[in-house]
Amino acid sequence: MKIKRILYRLDKAGTALETIVLVSMLTAMMLVAVSQIVMREAFGTGFGWADELIRLMVLWLALVGSIAACRENRHIRIDALSHVLSDSAVNVLRVLVDVFAALVCGVIAVQAWRYLQVEIEYKDTVLVDTPAWMAHVIMPVAFALISYRFVVSALRQAGSILSGDDFVVDK
């Protein structure tokens, strides 16, 4: 029982952290974009690094948002078969799809990590002279967390199938 409570609290803390990061980054991105527009229109100048920063912030927002979407099971799902199969068949199919998605995201995380190592080795930079790996570290981290979320989802679904509990099928 204590383990469930600890896992529940960790999940809530992760949810809060994801929400804080998403809101903070979106706010900061809007402020940078608006200030860049104002500076260009009013003063004929702007920050040389602002456009690149906004692109990086969009990347971070998309990936942190993807982690949150997987947590909530609100990611894009092609489920044409769920309308023709029985609920139990759909549940089994979802376990298989989630395991496959976890494997794919895991492979992407490993490859993104390898790419990050190359960026470190070659000392690539972004935003004038910030090490590129600092801006791109979100890639392996996000895909590893997304993979983890798919594994957890598959285990929950498999557990409900094996225990005979009704797992809610979103139709």
N, C-alpha and C positions, 0 to 999 in steps of 0.2 A: 504494500500500500504506500509506503514511503517513496518508493521508486516512481510510482505513478504521479505522486504529488510533485516530486522533483522535476520529472519530465514535463508536467503541466506548467510549472513555473518557468522552466527554461523555454518552453514554447511561447508562453506569454511574453517573456523578456525579449525573445527573438522577434516576435510580432511587433512589439513596441519599438524596438531598435530599427526594424525595417521601415516602419511608418515614419519615425523621426527622420531617418536618412532620406526617404522619398520626399517628404514635405520640405525639409531643409534644402535639398538639392534643387527642387523645382523652384522654390522661392529665390535661391541664389541665382539660378539660371535666368529667371525672369528679370531680376535686378540688373545682372550683367548685360543682358540683351537690350533692355530699355535704356540703360545708361549709355550703351554703345550707340544706339539710335540717336539719342539726344545729343551726344557729343559730336556725332557726324553731321547732324542737321544744324545744330546751333553754333558749333565752333569749327566745323570743317575738319575735324580730326577725330581720332579714337584710339583705343588701345590696340596695338598690333597683335596682341595675344588673345583678345576677347573672342574672336570667331572660333579659334582652335579650342579655347576653353569651353565654349558652348557646345561644340561637337563632342568633346569628351564627357561633358555633363549629360548630354543626351544618351551616350553609350551607357554611362553609369545608371541613369534613370531607367533605361530599358532593361538592363540586367537585374537591378534590384527589384524593379517591378515584376520581372519574370519570376524571381524567387518568391515574391509575395503571391503571385498568381498560382504558382505550384502549391504553395502552402494552403491556399484556400480552395484548391482544386478548381480553379477558374481559368486555367490556361486553355489555349486553343486545342480543341479535341475534335477529330473527325470521327463521328459516330453514326454513320449511315446504317450500320448493322444493328444498332441498339433499337431501331424501330421495327425490326423484323424478327429479332431473336428473343427468347425468353429472358426474364430477369436474371436467372442463374447463369445462363450462357453469357450474357452481357458482363456479369461480374467476373467470370473466369477470363473472358476476353480482355477486360480492363486490367486484370492482374498481369496478363502477358504483355499488353501494350505498355504498362508502367514499367515492367522489368526491362523491356526493350528500350524505352525512353531513358531509363536510368543508365543502361549500358552505353547508349549513344552519347548522353551528356557526360558520362565518365570519360569516354574516349576524347571528347572535345576538351574536357578539363585537363587531361594529361597533355594533349597536343598544345593547348594554350600555355601550359606551364613550360613546355619545351621551348616555345616561341619566346616566352618571357626570359628564359635563360639566354637565348640568343641576343635579345635586346640588352641584357645586362652585360654580356660579353663584348658587344660592339659599342656599348655606351651611347645608344641612341638617345636623343633628347626631344622633348616637346615643350611648348610654352617657353620659348627662348632657350633656357638651359636646364630644365627640370628633367631628371632621368625618366625616360619613357616607360620603364617598367613600373614606376610609381603610378602612372596614369592607367596602365593596362593591366595591373594586378587584379582588377575586377573580373577579368575574363576567366582565369582558372578557378578563382574563388566562387564566382557565381555559378559556373557550370558544375562544380563539385557540390555546391549546396542544392542546386536543382536536381542533380542526380540523387542526392540524399533524400530529398522530398519525394521523388518518385519511388525510391526503395521503401520509405515509410508508408506511402500510400499503398503500394503493392502488398506489403506485409499486413497492413490493416485489413485490406480487402480479402486477402487469403485467409487471415484469421477469422474473419466473419463468415467466410464460406465454410471453413472447416468446423467452426463451432455451431453452424446452423443458424446463426443470427441473421436477421434480415439486414442486408446492406442497402442503403438507399440508393437507388439508381436514378440519376437525373435524366428525365425524359422530357 
